Amino acid sequence: MIRNRASAEGGGLWNSAEGTFTVDDTLLRGNTARGDAADEGGGALFNDGGALSVTDSTVRGNTATGEAGSGGGILNNGGVLTVEATTLLGNDAVRAGGGVETTGGNVTLNDVNMRRNSAGDNPGNGGALHLTDAATVDWQGGNVVNNDAAAEGGGLWNSATGTLIADGLTLMGNTAPVGDDAFNDGGIFILNGEPVPPGG
C-alpha cells in the first residue's frame, strides 16, 4: 500500500464506525492524508470508531499534512485499535501523534516499535504517540527511539483525561522542548512501573 492520497482521512486505508478491519503482514509507505481538522489525518490508516487490528506490518514514511492533521501513521477516532509486532518509522503529523494519534477510544500495543516519527508545531505534541480526550492506551513491550515533537513529549504524550499504561518499553534519543521521552498533561500515566507526574 504505497503512495496513496486522501483529501481528509486515511491516506492508505479507512475503517468505518461499524467496520472490523484486519491489516496483516503489510507495508504501508508514503501515504498522505490532507484533512485540516484535529480529528482528521491518519497518513496510512484511519479508524472512524470501528475495530482496527494491525499485525506484523510496517508503517513507514506516511504523513498527515493538513493544518491540524494528526496521526502521521495511524489515527484512531474513538474506536478500538490493536497493534502487534509492528514498526512505525518516519511518519509525520502537523499537529500531534507522529506515529499514532488516538482521539478517545481504546488502544492496545504489543511489541510495537516507533522510531523517527515527528509531530509538527500546531501544537507539536507526541512525536511517537499522542492521546486526546479520555483515551485509554495499554502498551506492552517495544521501543520508542529518536522521535521528535515541536513542543511536548518527544516520545509519548498523555492528555488530562487520558490513561496511558506502558510497560517494558525502551525509550532513548527522543527530543522535545518539554519532556524528551514523555509528557503528562494530568491524566493517569504509568511508564515502566513509575508514575509520570503532571508536567513531567
Biotite code that builds the C-alpha atoms (Angstrom):
import biotite.structure as struc

atoms = struc.array([
    struc.Atom([0.000, 0.000, 0.000], chain_id="A", res_id=1, res_name="MET", atom_name="CA", element="C"),
    struc.Atom([2.310, 2.715, -1.325], chain_id="A", res_id=2, res_name="ILE", atom_name="CA", element="C"),
    struc.Atom([1.941, 6.439, -2.149], chain_id="A", res_id=3, res_name="ARG", atom_name="CA", element="C"),
    struc.Atom([-1.820, 6.815, -1.916], chain_id="A", res_id=4, res_name="ASN", atom_name="CA", element="C"),
    struc.Atom([-3.596, 10.121, -1.110], chain_id="A", res_id=5, res_name="ARG", atom_name="CA", element="C"),
    struc.Atom([-6.774, 11.119, 0.711], chain_id="A", res_id=6, res_name="ALA", atom_name="CA", element="C"),
    struc.Atom([-8.188, 14.648, 0.901], chain_id="A", res_id=7, res_name="SER", atom_name="CA", element="C"),
    struc.Atom([-9.244, 14.160, 4.531], chain_id="A", res_id=8, res_name="ALA", atom_name="CA", element="C"),
    struc.Atom([-8.680, 10.822, 6.307], chain_id="A", res_id=9, res_name="GLU", atom_name="CA", element="C"),
    struc.Atom([-6.795, 7.582, 5.807], chain_id="A", res_id=10, res_name="GLY", atom_name="CA", element="C"),
    struc.Atom([-4.239, 8.072, 3.099], chain_id="A", res_id=11, res_name="GLY", atom_name="CA", element="C"),
    struc.Atom([-3.877, 4.330, 2.737], chain_id="A", res_id=12, res_name="GLY", atom_name="CA", element="C"),
    struc.Atom([-6.842, 2.610, 4.413], chain_id="A", res_id=13, res_name="LEU", atom_name="CA", element="C"),
    struc.Atom([-10.042, 3.781, 6.174], chain_id="A", res_id=14, res_name="TRP", atom_name="CA", element="C"),
    struc.Atom([-12.329, 1.817, 8.529], chain_id="A", res_id=15, res_name="ASN", atom_name="CA", element="C"),
    struc.Atom([-15.933, 2.826, 9.339], chain_id="A", res_id=16, res_name="SER", atom_name="CA", element="C"),
    struc.Atom([-17.637, 3.065, 12.731], chain_id="A", res_id=17, res_name="ALA", atom_name="CA", element="C"),
    struc.Atom([-19.350, -0.278, 12.101], chain_id="A", res_id=18, res_name="GLU", atom_name="CA", element="C"),
    struc.Atom([-16.350, -1.913, 10.470], chain_id="A", res_id=19, res_name="GLY", atom_name="CA", element="C"),
    struc.Atom([-13.918, -4.603, 11.588], chain_id="A", res_id=20, res_name="THR", atom_name="CA", element="C"),
    struc.Atom([-10.666, -4.256, 9.677], chain_id="A", res_id=21, res_name="PHE", atom_name="CA", element="C"),
    struc.Atom([-7.579, -6.503, 9.878], chain_id="A", res_id=22, res_name="THR", atom_name="CA", element="C"),
    struc.Atom([-4.226, -5.479, 8.398], chain_id="A", res_id=23, res_name="VAL", atom_name="CA", element="C"),
    struc.Atom([-1.616, -8.270, 8.467], chain_id="A", res_id=24, res_name="ASP", atom_name="CA", element="C"),
    struc.Atom([1.910, -8.566, 7.042], chain_id="A", res_id=25, res_name="ASP", atom_name="CA", element="C"),
    struc.Atom([1.510, -5.305, 5.127], chain_id="A", res_id=26, res_name="THR", atom_name="CA", element="C"),
    struc.Atom([3.790, -2.425, 4.143], chain_id="A", res_id=27, res_name="LEU", atom_name="CA", element="C"),
    struc.Atom([2.101, 0.987, 4.237], chain_id="A", res_id=28, res_name="LEU", atom_name="CA", element="C"),
    struc.Atom([4.573, 3.539, 2.901], chain_id="A", res_id=29, res_name="ARG", atom_name="CA", element="C"),
    struc.Atom([4.471, 7.104, 1.611], chain_id="A", res_id=30, res_name="GLY", atom_name="CA", element="C"),
    struc.Atom([0.731, 7.611, 2.019], chain_id="A", res_id=31, res_name="ASN", atom_name="CA", element="C"),
    struc.Atom([-0.764, 11.045, 2.785], chain_id="A", res_id=32, res_name="THR", atom_name="CA", element="C"),
    struc.Atom([-3.963, 12.316, 4.420], chain_id="A", res_id=33, res_name="ALA", atom_name="CA", element="C"),
    struc.Atom([-4.666, 16.031, 3.929], chain_id="A", res_id=34, res_name="ARG", atom_name="CA", element="C"),
    struc.Atom([-7.536, 16.736, 6.339], chain_id="A", res_id=35, res_name="GLY", atom_name="CA", element="C"),
    struc.Atom([-7.242, 20.048, 8.193], chain_id="A", res_id=36, res_name="ASP", atom_name="CA", element="C"),
    struc.Atom([-9.175, 19.208, 11.398], chain_id="A", res_id=37, res_name="ALA", atom_name="CA", element="C"),
    struc.Atom([-7.585, 17.790, 14.538], chain_id="A", res_id=38, res_name="ALA", atom_name="CA", element="C"),
    struc.Atom([-9.623, 14.588, 14.186], chain_id="A", res_id=39, res_name="ASP", atom_name="CA", element="C"),
    struc.Atom([-8.615, 14.173, 10.550], chain_id="A", res_id=40, res_name="GLU", atom_name="CA", element="C"),
    struc.Atom([-5.429, 12.664, 9.215], chain_id="A", res_id=41, res_name="GLY", atom_name="CA", element="C"),
    struc.Atom([-4.100, 9.166, 9.619], chain_id="A", res_id=42, res_name="GLY", atom_name="CA", element="C"),
    struc.Atom([-1.489, 9.213, 6.900], chain_id="A", res_id=43, res_name="GLY", atom_name="CA", element="C"),
    struc.Atom([-1.556, 5.429, 6.479], chain_id="A", res_id=44, res_name="ALA", atom_name="CA", element="C"),
    struc.Atom([-4.607, 4.266, 8.464], chain_id="A", res_id=45, res_name="LEU", atom_name="CA", element="C"),
    struc.Atom([-7.761, 5.897, 9.846], chain_id="A", res_id=46, res_name="PHE", atom_name="CA", element="C"),
    struc.Atom([-10.200, 4.135, 12.192], chain_id="A", res_id=47, res_name="ASN", atom_name="CA", element="C"),
    struc.Atom([-13.505, 6.021, 12.461], chain_id="A", res_id=48, res_name="ASP", atom_name="CA", element="C"),
    struc.Atom([-14.842, 4.302, 15.581], chain_id="A", res_id=49, res_name="GLY", atom_name="CA", element="C"),
    struc.Atom([-14.719, 0.691, 14.441], chain_id="A", res_id=50, res_name="GLY", atom_name="CA", element="C"),
    struc.Atom([-12.283, -2.091, 15.283], chain_id="A", res_id=51, res_name="ALA", atom_name="CA", element="C"),
    struc.Atom([-8.894, -1.971, 13.550], chain_id="A", res_id=52, res_name="LEU", atom_name="CA", element="C"),
    struc.Atom([-6.163, -4.583, 14.024], chain_id="A", res_id=53, res_name="SER", atom_name="CA", element="C"),
    struc.Atom([-2.634, -4.194, 12.635], chain_id="A", res_id=54, res_name="VAL", atom_name="CA", element="C"),
    struc.Atom([-0.202, -7.127, 12.933], chain_id="A", res_id=55, res_name="THR", atom_name="CA", element="C"),
    struc.Atom([3.307, -7.917, 11.635], chain_id="A", res_id=56, res_name="ASP", atom_name="CA", element="C"),
    struc.Atom([3.334, -4.785, 9.488], chain_id="A", res_id=57, res_name="SER", atom_name="CA", element="C"),
    struc.Atom([5.478, -1.753, 8.714], chain_id="A", res_id=58, res_name="THR", atom_name="CA", element="C"),
    struc.Atom([4.010, 1.758, 8.664], chain_id="A", res_id=59, res_name="VAL", atom_name="CA", element="C"),
    struc.Atom([6.727, 3.948, 7.171], chain_id="A", res_id=60, res_name="ARG", atom_name="CA", element="C"),
    struc.Atom([7.073, 7.474, 5.832], chain_id="A", res_id=61, res_name="GLY", atom_name="CA", element="C"),
    struc.Atom([3.391, 8.412, 5.918], chain_id="A", res_id=62, res_name="ASN", atom_name="CA", element="C"),
    struc.Atom([2.136, 11.944, 6.604], chain_id="A", res_id=63, res_name="THR", atom_name="CA", element="C"),
    struc.Atom([-0.851, 13.894, 7.911], chain_id="A", res_id=64, res_name="ALA", atom_name="CA", element="C"),
    struc.Atom([-0.316, 17.214, 6.172], chain_id="A", res_id=65, res_name="THR", atom_name="CA", element="C"),
    struc.Atom([-3.478, 19.232, 6.944], chain_id="A", res_id=66, res_name="GLY", atom_name="CA", element="C"),
    struc.Atom([-3.413, 22.411, 9.033], chain_id="A", res_id=67, res_name="GLU", atom_name="CA", element="C"),
    struc.Atom([-4.121, 20.398, 12.209], chain_id="A", res_id=68, res_name="ALA", atom_name="CA", element="C"),
    struc.Atom([-3.672, 16.922, 10.756], chain_id="A", res_id=69, res_name="GLY", atom_name="CA", element="C"),
    struc.Atom([-2.930, 14.219, 13.323], chain_id="A", res_id=70, res_name="SER", atom_name="CA", element="C"),
    struc.Atom([-1.668, 10.667, 13.306], chain_id="A", res_id=71, res_name="GLY", atom_name="CA", element="C"),
    struc.Atom([1.075, 10.557, 10.720], chain_id="A", res_id=72, res_name="GLY", atom_name="CA", element="C"),
    struc.Atom([0.940, 6.777, 10.775], chain_id="A", res_id=73, res_name="GLY", atom_name="CA", element="C"),
    struc.Atom([-2.407, 5.868, 12.355], chain_id="A", res_id=74, res_name="ILE", atom_name="CA", element="C"),
    struc.Atom([-5.345, 7.892, 13.669], chain_id="A", res_id=75, res_name="LEU", atom_name="CA", element="C"),
    struc.Atom([-7.891, 6.118, 15.889], chain_id="A", res_id=76, res_name="ASN", atom_name="CA", element="C"),
    struc.Atom([-11.031, 8.254, 16.217], chain_id="A", res_id=77, res_name="ASN", atom_name="CA", element="C"),
    struc.Atom([-12.932, 6.814, 19.179], chain_id="A", res_id=78, res_name="GLY", atom_name="CA", element="C"),
    struc.Atom([-12.579, 3.204, 18.107], chain_id="A", res_id=79, res_name="GLY", atom_name="CA", element="C"),
    struc.Atom([-10.735, 0.088, 19.211], chain_id="A", res_id=80, res_name="VAL", atom_name="CA", element="C"),
    struc.Atom([-7.208, -0.167, 17.834], chain_id="A", res_id=81, res_name="LEU", atom_name="CA", element="C"),
    struc.Atom([-4.884, -3.142, 18.333], chain_id="A", res_id=82, res_name="THR", atom_name="CA", element="C"),
    struc.Atom([-1.317, -3.088, 17.003], chain_id="A", res_id=83, res_name="VAL", atom_name="CA", element="C"),
    struc.Atom([1.052, -6.036, 17.426], chain_id="A", res_id=84, res_name="GLU", atom_name="CA", element="C"),
    struc.Atom([4.589, -6.843, 16.262], chain_id="A", res_id=85, res_name="ALA", atom_name="CA", element="C"),
    struc.Atom([4.619, -3.739, 14.058], chain_id="A", res_id=86, res_name="THR", atom_name="CA", element="C"),
    struc.Atom([7.058, -0.917, 13.339], chain_id="A", res_id=87, res_name="THR", atom_name="CA", element="C"),
    struc.Atom([6.067, 2.721, 12.771], chain_id="A", res_id=88, res_name="LEU", atom_name="CA", element="C"),
    struc.Atom([9.031, 4.507, 11.225], chain_id="A", res_id=89, res_name="LEU", atom_name="CA", element="C"),
    struc.Atom([9.499, 8.046, 9.951], chain_id="A", res_id=90, res_name="GLY", atom_name="CA", element="C"),
    struc.Atom([5.865, 9.142, 9.971], chain_id="A", res_id=91, res_name="ASN", atom_name="CA", element="C"),
    struc.Atom([4.946, 12.835, 10.385], chain_id="A", res_id=92, res_name="ASP", atom_name="CA", element="C"),
    struc.Atom([1.907, 14.803, 11.555], chain_id="A", res_id=93, res_name="ALA", atom_name="CA", element="C"),
    struc.Atom([1.441, 18.562, 11.526], chain_id="A", res_id=94, res_name="VAL", atom_name="CA", element="C"),
    struc.Atom([-0.476, 18.652, 14.835], chain_id="A", res_id=95, res_name="ARG", atom_name="CA", element="C"),
    struc.Atom([0.227, 15.642, 17.045], chain_id="A", res_id=96, res_name="ALA", atom_name="CA", element="C"),
    struc.Atom([0.903, 11.916, 17.126], chain_id="A", res_id=97, res_name="GLY", atom_name="CA", element="C"),
    struc.Atom([3.642, 11.471, 14.573], chain_id="A", res_id=98, res_name="GLY", atom_name="CA", element="C"),
    struc.Atom([3.273, 7.707, 14.837], chain_id="A", res_id=99, res_name="GLY", atom_name="CA", element="C"),
    struc.Atom([-0.153, 7.199, 16.404], chain_id="A", res_id=100, res_name="VAL", atom_name="CA", element="C"),
    struc.Atom([-2.919, 9.577, 17.486], chain_id="A", res_id=101, res_name="GLU", atom_name="CA", element="C"),
    struc.Atom([-5.976, 8.346, 19.395], chain_id="A", res_id=102, res_name="THR", atom_name="CA", element="C"),
    struc.Atom([-8.906, 10.696, 19.911], chain_id="A", res_id=103, res_name="THR", atom_name="CA", element="C"),
    struc.Atom([-10.704, 8.874, 22.692], chain_id="A", res_id=104, res_name="GLY", atom_name="CA", element="C"),
    struc.Atom([-11.149, 5.153, 22.177], chain_id="A", res_id=105, res_name="GLY", atom_name="CA", element="C"),
    struc.Atom([-9.109, 2.191, 23.375], chain_id="A", res_id=106, res_name="ASN", atom_name="CA", element="C"),
    struc.Atom([-5.698, 1.216, 22.077], chain_id="A", res_id=107, res_name="VAL", atom_name="CA", element="C"),
    struc.Atom([-3.616, -1.905, 22.755], chain_id="A", res_id=108, res_name="THR", atom_name="CA", element="C"),
    struc.Atom([0.006, -2.004, 21.585], chain_id="A", res_id=109, res_name="LEU", atom_name="CA", element="C"),
    struc.Atom([2.107, -5.171, 21.940], chain_id="A", res_id=110, res_name="ASN", atom_name="CA", element="C"),
    struc.Atom([5.744, -5.360, 20.817], chain_id="A", res_id=111, res_name="ASP", atom_name="CA", element="C"),
    struc.Atom([5.420, -2.158, 18.819], chain_id="A", res_id=112, res_name="VAL", atom_name="CA", element="C"),
    struc.Atom([8.440, -0.115, 17.771], chain_id="A", res_id=113, res_name="ASN", atom_name="CA", element="C"),
    struc.Atom([8.153, 3.605, 16.988], chain_id="A", res_id=114, res_name="MET", atom_name="CA", element="C"),
    struc.Atom([11.248, 5.255, 15.533], chain_id="A", res_id=115, res_name="ARG", atom_name="CA", element="C"),
    struc.Atom([11.943, 8.636, 13.958], chain_id="A", res_id=116, res_name="ARG", atom_name="CA", element="C"),
    struc.Atom([8.336, 9.819, 13.929], chain_id="A", res_id=117, res_name="ASN", atom_name="CA", element="C"),
    struc.Atom([7.610, 13.518, 14.423], chain_id="A", res_id=118, res_name="SER", atom_name="CA", element="C"),
    struc.Atom([4.881, 15.981, 15.390], chain_id="A", res_id=119, res_name="ALA", atom_name="CA", element="C"),
    struc.Atom([4.990, 19.475, 13.895], chain_id="A", res_id=120, res_name="GLY", atom_name="CA", element="C"),
    struc.Atom([4.311, 22.825, 15.516], chain_id="A", res_id=121, res_name="ASP", atom_name="CA", element="C"),
    struc.Atom([0.497, 23.005, 15.618], chain_id="A", res_id=122, res_name="ASN", atom_name="CA", element="C"),
    struc.Atom([0.868, 22.458, 18.596], chain_id="A", res_id=123, res_name="PRO", atom_name="CA", element="C"),
    struc.Atom([3.523, 19.754, 18.212], chain_id="A", res_id=124, res_name="GLY", atom_name="CA", element="C"),
    struc.Atom([2.886, 17.117, 20.898], chain_id="A", res_id=125, res_name="ASN", atom_name="CA", element="C"),
    struc.Atom([3.643, 13.396, 20.995], chain_id="A", res_id=126, res_name="GLY", atom_name="CA", element="C"),
    struc.Atom([6.312, 12.592, 18.464], chain_id="A", res_id=127, res_name="GLY", atom_name="CA", element="C"),
    struc.Atom([5.512, 8.871, 18.640], chain_id="A", res_id=128, res_name="ALA", atom_name="CA", element="C"),
    struc.Atom([2.158, 8.638, 20.451], chain_id="A", res_id=129, res_name="LEU", atom_name="CA", element="C"),
    struc.Atom([-0.475, 11.231, 21.402], chain_id="A", res_id=130, res_name="HIS", atom_name="CA", element="C"),
    struc.Atom([-3.694, 10.729, 23.390], chain_id="A", res_id=131, res_name="LEU", atom_name="CA", element="C"),
    struc.Atom([-6.587, 13.161, 23.107], chain_id="A", res_id=132, res_name="THR", atom_name="CA", element="C"),
    struc.Atom([-9.702, 13.243, 25.320], chain_id="A", res_id=133, res_name="ASP", atom_name="CA", element="C"),
    struc.Atom([-10.442, 10.226, 27.548], chain_id="A", res_id=134, res_name="ALA", atom_name="CA", element="C"),
    struc.Atom([-8.440, 7.723, 25.539], chain_id="A", res_id=135, res_name="ALA", atom_name="CA", element="C"),
    struc.Atom([-7.034, 4.558, 27.093], chain_id="A", res_id=136, res_name="THR", atom_name="CA", element="C"),
    struc.Atom([-3.763, 3.038, 25.891], chain_id="A", res_id=137, res_name="VAL", atom_name="CA", element="C"),
    struc.Atom([-2.108, -0.169, 27.112], chain_id="A", res_id=138, res_name="ASP", atom_name="CA", element="C"),
    struc.Atom([1.380, -0.626, 25.631], chain_id="A", res_id=139, res_name="TRP", atom_name="CA", element="C"),
    struc.Atom([3.369, -3.757, 26.449], chain_id="A", res_id=140, res_name="GLN", atom_name="CA", element="C"),
    struc.Atom([6.881, -4.149, 25.058], chain_id="A", res_id=141, res_name="GLY", atom_name="CA", element="C"),
    struc.Atom([8.699, -2.283, 22.327], chain_id="A", res_id=142, res_name="GLY", atom_name="CA", element="C"),
    struc.Atom([10.940, 0.680, 21.595], chain_id="A", res_id=143, res_name="ASN", atom_name="CA", element="C"),
    struc.Atom([10.347, 4.429, 21.406], chain_id="A", res_id=144, res_name="VAL", atom_name="CA", element="C"),
    struc.Atom([13.516, 5.766, 19.806], chain_id="A", res_id=145, res_name="VAL", atom_name="CA", element="C"),
    struc.Atom([14.588, 9.016, 18.096], chain_id="A", res_id=146, res_name="ASN", atom_name="CA", element="C"),
    struc.Atom([11.126, 10.533, 17.832], chain_id="A", res_id=147, res_name="ASN", atom_name="CA", element="C"),
    struc.Atom([10.629, 14.300, 17.935], chain_id="A", res_id=148, res_name="ASP", atom_name="CA", element="C"),
    struc.Atom([7.920, 16.776, 18.912], chain_id="A", res_id=149, res_name="ALA", atom_name="CA", element="C"),
    struc.Atom([7.999, 20.532, 18.361], chain_id="A", res_id=150, res_name="ALA", atom_name="CA", element="C"),
    struc.Atom([6.521, 21.254, 21.808], chain_id="A", res_id=151, res_name="ALA", atom_name="CA", element="C"),
    struc.Atom([5.867, 18.458, 24.350], chain_id="A", res_id=152, res_name="GLU", atom_name="CA", element="C"),
    struc.Atom([6.540, 14.755, 24.625], chain_id="A", res_id=153, res_name="GLY", atom_name="CA", element="C"),
    struc.Atom([9.111, 13.762, 22.066], chain_id="A", res_id=154, res_name="GLY", atom_name="CA", element="C"),
    struc.Atom([8.118, 10.158, 22.643], chain_id="A", res_id=155, res_name="GLY", atom_name="CA", element="C"),
    struc.Atom([4.785, 9.910, 24.473], chain_id="A", res_id=156, res_name="LEU", atom_name="CA", element="C"),
    struc.Atom([2.080, 12.464, 25.378], chain_id="A", res_id=157, res_name="TRP", atom_name="CA", element="C"),
    struc.Atom([-0.917, 11.781, 27.644], chain_id="A", res_id=158, res_name="ASN", atom_name="CA", element="C"),
    struc.Atom([-3.983, 14.026, 27.955], chain_id="A", res_id=159, res_name="SER", atom_name="CA", element="C"),
    struc.Atom([-5.509, 15.443, 31.136], chain_id="A", res_id=160, res_name="ALA", atom_name="CA", element="C"),
    struc.Atom([-8.293, 12.847, 30.903], chain_id="A", res_id=161, res_name="THR", atom_name="CA", element="C"),
    struc.Atom([-6.292, 10.031, 29.346], chain_id="A", res_id=162, res_name="GLY", atom_name="CA", element="C"),
    struc.Atom([-4.966, 6.761, 30.730], chain_id="A", res_id=163, res_name="THR", atom_name="CA", element="C"),
    struc.Atom([-1.619, 5.528, 29.417], chain_id="A", res_id=164, res_name="LEU", atom_name="CA", element="C"),
    struc.Atom([-0.074, 2.385, 30.898], chain_id="A", res_id=165, res_name="ILE", atom_name="CA", element="C"),
    struc.Atom([3.212, 1.428, 29.234], chain_id="A", res_id=166, res_name="ALA", atom_name="CA", element="C"),
    struc.Atom([5.488, -1.362, 30.428], chain_id="A", res_id=167, res_name="ASP", atom_name="CA", element="C"),
    struc.Atom([8.611, -2.973, 29.024], chain_id="A", res_id=168, res_name="GLY", atom_name="CA", element="C"),
    struc.Atom([9.436, -0.004, 26.795], chain_id="A", res_id=169, res_name="LEU", atom_name="CA", element="C"),
    struc.Atom([12.900, 1.188, 25.838], chain_id="A", res_id=170, res_name="THR", atom_name="CA", element="C"),
    struc.Atom([12.932, 4.972, 25.397], chain_id="A", res_id=171, res_name="LEU", atom_name="CA", element="C"),
    struc.Atom([16.000, 6.752, 24.051], chain_id="A", res_id=172, res_name="MET", atom_name="CA", element="C"),
    struc.Atom([17.010, 9.596, 21.796], chain_id="A", res_id=173, res_name="GLY", atom_name="CA", element="C"),
    struc.Atom([13.594, 11.271, 21.781], chain_id="A", res_id=174, res_name="ASN", atom_name="CA", element="C"),
    struc.Atom([13.537, 15.077, 21.732], chain_id="A", res_id=175, res_name="THR", atom_name="CA", element="C"),
    struc.Atom([11.149, 17.922, 22.593], chain_id="A", res_id=176, res_name="ALA", atom_name="CA", element="C"),
    struc.Atom([11.456, 21.323, 24.272], chain_id="A", res_id=177, res_name="PRO", atom_name="CA", element="C"),
    struc.Atom([9.477, 19.869, 27.206], chain_id="A", res_id=178, res_name="VAL", atom_name="CA", element="C"),
    struc.Atom([9.600, 16.182, 28.097], chain_id="A", res_id=179, res_name="GLY", atom_name="CA", element="C"),
    struc.Atom([12.013, 14.486, 25.728], chain_id="A", res_id=180, res_name="ASP", atom_name="CA", element="C"),
    struc.Atom([10.690, 10.972, 26.346], chain_id="A", res_id=181, res_name="ASP", atom_name="CA", element="C"),
    struc.Atom([7.294, 11.628, 27.920], chain_id="A", res_id=182, res_name="ALA", atom_name="CA", element="C"),
    struc.Atom([4.844, 14.361, 28.919], chain_id="A", res_id=183, res_name="PHE", atom_name="CA", element="C"),
    struc.Atom([1.734, 14.019, 31.080], chain_id="A", res_id=184, res_name="ASN", atom_name="CA", element="C"),
    struc.Atom([-0.930, 16.725, 30.822], chain_id="A", res_id=185, res_name="ASP", atom_name="CA", element="C"),
    struc.Atom([-2.594, 15.476, 34.016], chain_id="A", res_id=186, res_name="GLY", atom_name="CA", element="C"),
    struc.Atom([-4.121, 12.064, 33.330], chain_id="A", res_id=187, res_name="GLY", atom_name="CA", element="C"),
    struc.Atom([-3.112, 8.612, 34.573], chain_id="A", res_id=188, res_name="ILE", atom_name="CA", element="C"),
    struc.Atom([0.317, 7.785, 33.146], chain_id="A", res_id=189, res_name="PHE", atom_name="CA", element="C"),
    struc.Atom([2.404, 4.838, 34.335], chain_id="A", res_id=190, res_name="ILE", atom_name="CA", element="C"),
    struc.Atom([5.666, 4.289, 32.453], chain_id="A", res_id=191, res_name="LEU", atom_name="CA", element="C"),
    struc.Atom([7.707, 1.155, 33.170], chain_id="A", res_id=192, res_name="ASN", atom_name="CA", element="C"),
    struc.Atom([6.134, 0.884, 36.623], chain_id="A", res_id=193, res_name="GLY", atom_name="CA", element="C"),
    struc.Atom([6.637, 4.534, 37.611], chain_id="A", res_id=194, res_name="GLU", atom_name="CA", element="C"),
    struc.Atom([4.016, 7.304, 37.561], chain_id="A", res_id=195, res_name="PRO", atom_name="CA", element="C"),
    struc.Atom([4.730, 10.250, 35.285], chain_id="A", res_id=196, res_name="VAL", atom_name="CA", element="C"),
    struc.Atom([3.668, 13.399, 37.182], chain_id="A", res_id=197, res_name="PRO", atom_name="CA", element="C"),
    struc.Atom([1.675, 16.171, 35.522], chain_id="A", res_id=198, res_name="PRO", atom_name="CA", element="C"),
    struc.Atom([4.000, 18.368, 33.530], chain_id="A", res_id=199, res_name="GLY", atom_name="CA", element="C"),
    struc.Atom([6.657, 15.651, 33.602], chain_id="A", res_id=200, res_name="GLY", atom_name="CA", element="C"),
])
